[in-house]
């Protein structure tokens, strides 16, 4: 029996650090084997296994059962994953070009940055992201400050010019995510 879940959010996508790069790679390569993903993204086998499991459960990635050796499966995007593929690829390239992949792929960096589009106090951001802890919000804001994506003035967080360049990508991803319906068995 299939149950429909509420649409995914940017939080859902960024929950696993490697989700965006994996979706981008699978979109660009039109599928890849496990070892190819490990080598291209330079991540551990355990991290990839966790990420692929989560992306599979979300309905964005699947094993290509009809291809190659069953013990060395290829992973491909599902139709829902394919809707995100081009956006993730474009955003992943932008992150690499601006040397921001490392800090921006932390679980909360992107949702906090998106929430900070309008000048916000700490309490406003906390209210906008009800699942974030105060410690995680503080850490994320520190990361965004250190990478010149936000600045503080009069106890309000404002996006810098660089932060404003990120938000169109985040808005597109958020819109694509909110338009999807996820189903699970």
N, C-alpha and C positions, 0 to 999 in steps of 0.2 A: 504494500500500500504506500502511495506517495503522499507526503504532506508538503504543503507549500509554506515556506518560511517568509518572514518579512524581507524586503529588499536588503541587500548588503550595503554596508557603509564603508567609508574610507577606513574606519577602525577595523572592519573585517579584513580588508585587503592588507593593511599594514600590521596586523596581528603577528604575522610571520615575516620576519625580516627579509627573507629572500623571495617573497611572493612576486613583487614587481619585476625583479630581474629574471626570475624563472619564466613568468608569463611572457616577458619581452623576448627572451631567448627562444622559447618554443614558437612564438609568432614569427620571428625572423627566420629561424631554421626550418619552420614547418614540421617541428617535431625533433626530438633528440633522445638518445639513450642516456641512461643514468650516468654512466662514466663520462660521457661528453658534457653533461651539465656540471658535474663535479669539477672537471678540468677547466671548462670555460669560465665558471663563476668563482673558482678557487674556494669552495666551501667544503665542509666535512660531509662525509657520507651520512652521518646521523642527522645533521641539519637538513640535508636534502631530503632524506626519508621523511622527517617530520613535516617539512614544507609540502612535499608532494602529497602526503596523506591528507593534510589539511586542504590543499587546493582541490584534491579529488572529492573530499567530503562537501566542499562548497560548490562542486559541479563545474569547475573551471578547467580541470586537467583530468585526463584519463589515459590508461594504458592503451596502446594500439595493439590489440590482441592479434590482429591479422598480419603482423609484420615481424619477421625475424625470429630469433631463438626465444622460446618462452621464458628462459631464465635471464635473458638480457632484453627486457622489453623497451620499446620506444614509448615515450610519453608525448602526447599531443594535446592541443587545446580542444575543449568541447565547443559547441556553438556559443555558449555563454562566455567561455574563456576567450574565444576568438573576438567577441565584441570588445573585450578589454585589451586584446593583444596589441593593436596598433597604438593605443593610448599609452600603454605601459612601455612599449618600445620607444616612442617619442620622448616620454618623460625620463626613462632610463638614460637615453642619450644626452638629454639636457643635464641630468645630474652628473654624468661623467664629464661633460664639457666644462662644467662649472666646479668640478672637484667637490661635489656635495653628496656623492653616493653614500659614503660612510655615515655621516651624521644624519642624513635624511631618512635612512632606512631603519632607524630606531622605531620601535612600536608607536610612540606617540608623537614624534616630530611633525609628521604631515598633518594629522588631525588638529594638533595645537596650532600649527601655522594657518591652516584653513579657518579655524575658529577666531584667530587674531586678525582677520581681514579688516574688521572694524576696530577702532581703538578700544582696547579692553583692559579692564583691571583683572587681577588674578582671580577674584571671585566670579567675574563674568565668564572667564574661560572655564573655570571649574564647573559652573552651572551649564555651560554649553556642552561640556564633555562629562556627563554624569558618571561614566565608568572609570574615569581617571582618578588616581589617588593624588593627594596634595604633593606627595614626594615625587611622583612621576611627572606631574605638571611642572614642578620646580626644576627638575632635571631637564625636561624638554625645553623649557624656556631658557635655561642656562646654555644648552646646546645651540639654540636658535640665536641667542645673543652672541655667543662666541664665534658663530659663522656669519655674522652680519646679516641675518635674515629679519631680525626684529631689533628694536631699541626701546628704551624706557624713557618716558618723559612724564613728569607729574604722576608717577605711579601707574601710568597706563602704558600698555604695550602697543607699539605701532610697527607696521611692516616697513622695512627699508625698501629701497628700490629693488634690490635683489630679491627680497621676500615677495614683492609685488610681481616679479617675473615668474615666480613659482606658482602663484595662485591660479592662473588660467589652466595650467595642467591639472591641478587638484580639483578645480571646479568641473572640468571635463570628466575626470575619473569619477567624481562623486555623482555626477548626473548619469553616467553610464551604469554605475553600480545601483543607483536608486531605481533605474528603469528595469532592472533584471528581477525576475522571480526565481528563487532557488528552490529546487525540489530535492528531496532525499527519499531513499527507499524506506 
